[in-house]
Amino acid sequence: MIRLRLKRYGKKREASYRIVAINSLARRDGRPLEELGFYNPRTDEVKLDVPGIVKRLQQGAQPTDTVRRILQKANVFEQVSAKAAS
C-alpha cells in the first residue's frame, strides 16, 4: 500500500519534513516513490505539489494523520472530490 507520509530532514531540534509517497512497509527516511511537498513546523511553511498529491490520492494512497491535517488546511481533498465527480 502506498502512504503519504512525512520524511524528516534537517539538524537536531530544527527538523523540517518532506511529504512523500512511499511504500507503507518502508522505513521513515527510506527512498520515496515521489516527493510531493515540504512542511516546516517551526515557521508553518507549506509547499505542496497539489496535482501530484491529487493523482496519488485518486490511485488509492492513504495519508497519515499529520499529512491529512496538512492537506485539509490546504483544501486538497475538495480538489480530489471535484476531479472524481467530473
N, C-alpha and C positions, 0 to 999 in steps of 0.2 A: 504494500500500500504506500502511496506517495503522501507525504506530510508536508505542510508548510510550517516551518519552524524557525526559530532564531539560532543563528550561528554566532558565537561570541568571538570578538577580537578586541585588541587594544591592550593597554597596560593594566597592571593591577590597580583596582579601585577606580579605574577610568574606562570601564567597559563600554563598547559600542556593539551593535549587533547588525548582522545582515539577515534579511528574510530570504530563506532559501527553500526550494523544492528538493526534498531528499527522501530516500527510501526510509521507511519507518524503522527498519532494523539497523540502520547505520548509526554510528556514534555521532554525538552532538556536533563536533567540529570536523566531521568527515567530509569527503568530497561530495558536493551537492550536484544534483542534476542541472540546476539552473539557479542563478541568483536573481531575486525578484524585487529587492528593495533594501532599505537601510533604516535603522532606528537607533537614535541616540537618546537614552533615557535621561541623561544629565541636562540636555537642552530641549528635550521633547521634539527634536528634529526628526521628521519622517519623510523619506523619499520612496515612492512606490512606482514599479513598472505595472501600472494598472491593467493594460491589455494582456500582459503575460500572466498576471495573477488570475484574471478572469478566465483565461484559457485553461489554466491548471485546475481551477475550481470546477469548470464545466467537465473536465476529464475525470473528476472524482477525487481530487486531492482534498485531504482533511486538514484544516488549520488547527494548531494547538490553541489553547485558551488565550494565551497572551497575544498571539498573532491575530486571533479572531477579534479581540478588542481593538487592536490597531486598525484592522480592516473596517470594522464597524464605524470607527471615528472618521475614516476617510470615505465612507459611503460606497464601498466597493461591492457589497452584497446587493445593493439596489441595481447596480450595473449588470451583475450576473443574472438576476431575475428578469431584467429588461431584455437581455440578449436571449434568454431561454424562451421568453414569450414571443419574440419575433422569428 
